[in-house]
Amino acid sequence: MGCPSGIQVGAVMAKLDVCERCGKYRRLENHHVFPLRYFSDNGVTIPLCRACHDEVEEMIHEAENGHALSQPQYVRLALKFLGRRNDARNQRRH
């Protein structure tokens, strides 16, 4: 069973091609699905532009409320965020 679209594991992601949320090709960064402040770097990342990365980090900080979540909870947040990708792509085009 492979990873959901947009979530990359380890060396599979050699370069960042496109933001998995909005489709931008500039200012891309790796978003670590499991925050480095709580988990060691396990290589589970999503390529996001700076704006989308800021947005998902804000969503995560609100969900954490000062405490680490479980790994399944972080995966659910990432999938929920990516599930909004079509809305984000349409908004950025206009």
C-alpha positions as CSV (number, residue, x, y, z in Angstrom):
1,M,0.0,0.0,0.0
2,G,1.5,3.3,-1.1
3,C,1.3,6.7,0.5
4,P,-1.6,9.1,-0.3
5,S,-0.9,11.6,-3.1
6,G,1.3,14.3,-1.9
7,I,2.9,12.5,1.0
8,Q,6.4,11.4,0.3
9,V,8.6,9.1,2.3
10,G,12.4,9.3,2.6
11,A,14.5,9.5,-0.6
12,V,11.5,9.2,-2.8
13,M,11.3,12.9,-2.9
14,A,14.6,14.1,-4.5
15,K,13.3,17.6,-5.4
16,L,10.2,19.7,-4.9
17,D,8.2,20.1,-8.0
18,V,4.9,21.6,-7.1
19,C,2.9,22.6,-4.0
20,E,0.6,19.7,-3.3
21,R,-2.1,22.1,-2.1
22,C,-2.3,25.0,-4.5
23,G,-0.2,23.9,-7.5
24,K,2.4,26.7,-7.3
25,Y,5.9,26.0,-8.6
26,R,7.7,28.7,-6.6
27,R,9.0,29.1,-3.0
28,L,8.5,25.4,-2.2
29,E,9.4,23.8,1.1
30,N,9.1,20.4,2.8
31,H,6.4,20.2,5.4
32,H,7.2,17.4,7.9
33,V,4.0,15.5,8.6
34,F,5.4,14.6,12.0
35,P,6.7,17.8,13.6
36,L,10.5,17.8,14.2
37,R,9.9,19.4,17.6
38,Y,8.2,16.2,18.8
39,F,9.5,13.4,16.5
40,S,12.9,12.6,14.9
41,D,13.1,13.2,11.1
42,N,11.5,10.2,9.6
43,G,11.3,11.6,6.1
44,V,7.6,11.9,5.8
45,T,7.1,15.2,4.0
46,I,4.8,17.1,1.7
47,P,6.0,19.8,-0.8
48,L,4.2,23.0,0.0
49,C,4.7,26.6,-1.1
50,R,5.5,29.1,1.7
51,A,1.9,30.3,2.0
52,C,0.4,26.8,2.2
53,H,3.1,25.8,4.6
54,D,2.3,28.7,6.9
55,E,-1.4,27.8,6.7
56,V,-0.9,24.1,7.6
57,E,1.5,25.0,10.5
58,E,-1.2,27.4,11.9
59,M,-3.8,24.6,11.7
60,I,-1.5,22.2,13.5
61,H,-0.6,24.6,16.3
62,E,-4.3,25.2,16.9
63,A,-5.0,21.5,17.0
64,E,-2.0,20.8,19.3
65,N,-3.0,23.4,21.9
66,G,0.4,23.2,23.4
67,H,0.7,19.4,23.4
68,A,1.9,16.8,20.9
69,L,-0.7,14.8,19.0
70,S,-0.4,11.2,18.1
71,Q,1.1,10.3,14.7
72,P,-2.3,9.2,13.3
73,Q,-3.7,12.6,14.3
74,Y,-0.9,14.4,12.4
75,V,-1.6,12.2,9.4
76,R,-5.3,13.1,9.5
77,L,-4.5,16.8,9.7
78,A,-2.2,16.5,6.7
79,L,-4.9,14.7,4.7
80,K,-7.6,17.1,5.8
81,F,-5.3,20.0,4.6
82,L,-4.6,18.3,1.3
83,G,-8.2,17.5,0.8
84,R,-8.8,21.3,0.5
85,R,-6.3,21.5,-2.4
86,N,-8.8,22.1,-5.2
87,D,-10.4,25.0,-3.4
88,A,-6.9,26.5,-2.8
89,R,-5.8,26.0,-6.4
90,N,-9.0,27.7,-7.7
91,Q,-8.6,30.6,-5.3
92,R,-5.0,31.2,-6.3
93,R,-5.8,31.2,-10.0
94,H,-8.3,34.1,-9.7
